[in-house]
Amino acid sequence: PLSPTWAAGGASDLTRVVGRLVQVALDERGAARERKDYAAADRIRDRLGGAGVTVEDTASGPRWVLAAEQPATAQPPTDRIPTDRIPTDETPTQGSAD
């Protein structure tokens, strides 16, 4: 749900913010491409696609559009916390006597 601040501002304010956020991701993608980290650049493009943003590379730079249909439910990203780093009851904590 939108906060009252966004809801009162109308769609144009929200569109401007989304545009800026997409540009941040595209800047990071461009930096990855400059250092020839194409796997990272592809991940950024794919994550934008998962959020409903289609990125097209053109001779004058990347161009993006919002997808015609957004997914009904957003799935949380699974690549943020490696599962081998999630503490369990058997995981010793720092400073333990084990």
BANU-684001 format. One record per residue (C-alpha): residue in three letters; x, y, z negated. Coordinates in pm, whole numbers, plus 50000, padded with zeros to 5 digits. Each point is the difference from the previous one (the first is absolute). Example, Ala and Ser with C-alpha at 12.3 -4.5 7.8 and 13.67 -1.06 7.14 Angstrom:
<sites>
Ala;51230;49550;49220
Ser;50137;50344;50066
</sites>
This chain:
<sites>
Pro;50000;50000;50000
Leu;50111;50351;50072
Ser;50068;50234;49714
Pro;49768;50302;49983
Thr;50288;50215;50126
Trp;50022;49800;50325
Ala;49628;49951;50036
Ala;49936;50375;49976
Gly;50282;50087;50242
Gly;49850;49812;50290
Ala;50153;49762;50249
Ser;50243;50254;50146
Asp;50197;50027;49674
Leu;50017;49623;49968
Thr;50102;49964;50366
Arg;50285;50245;49947
Val;50127;49803;49699
Val;49976;49668;50184
Gly;50191;50152;50290
Arg;50278;50112;49769
Leu;50022;49658;49835
Val;50015;49827;50337
Gln;50277;50240;50103
Val;50201;49905;49689
Ala;49976;49634;50101
Leu;50092;50082;50361
Asp;50301;50199;49882
Glu;50117;49698;49798
Arg;49939;49778;50303
Gly;50204;50236;50217
Ala;50287;49994;49750
Ala;49990;49620;50000
Arg;50015;49995;50379
Glu;50295;50245;50002
Arg;50198;49765;49778
Lys;49889;49709;50222
Asp;49799;49837;49720
Tyr;49728;49886;50236
Ala;49854;49753;49751
Ala;49928;50286;49756
Ala;49860;50216;50280
Asp;49769;49716;50106
Arg;49885;49946;49640
Ile;49908;50368;49969
Arg;49808;49990;50329
Asp;49824;49680;49893
Arg;49905;50142;49661
Leu;49861;50312;50165
Gly;49804;49770;50231
Gly;49866;49814;49699
Ala;49879;50332;49863
Gly;49819;50076;50325
Val;50264;50219;50166
Thr;50109;49897;50349
Val;50349;50121;50094
Glu;50109;50030;50362
Asp;50358;50086;50095
Thr;50020;50250;50286
Ala;50285;50178;50178
Ser;49927;50310;49790
Gly;49989;49809;49670
Pro;49748;49791;49808
Arg;49631;50075;50034
Trp;49738;49871;49760
Val;49624;49964;49989
Leu;49759;49864;49745
Ala;49864;49663;50104
Ala;49636;49998;50112
Glu;49901;49757;49728
Gln;50146;49986;49655
Pro;50016;49668;49815
Ala;49710;49951;49760
Thr;50232;49940;49706
Ala;50361;50094;49955
Gln;50232;49724;49891
Pro;50275;50097;49756
Pro;50350;49965;50144
Thr;50168;49675;49902
Asp;50356;50109;50069
Arg;50043;50248;49715
Ile;50101;49769;49714
Pro;50196;49688;50087
Thr;49830;49709;49825
Asp;50333;49881;49860
Arg;50016;50325;49798
Ile;49659;49972;49836
Pro;50061;49914;49633
Thr;49856;49677;49866
Asp;49985;49854;49651
Glu;50322;49811;50079
Thr;50186;50310;50120
Pro;50247;50119;49737
Thr;49978;50369;49930
Gln;50298;50229;49977
Gly;50159;49980;49658
Ser;49845;49665;49909
Ala;50201;49745;49810
Asp;49970;49734;50275
</sites>
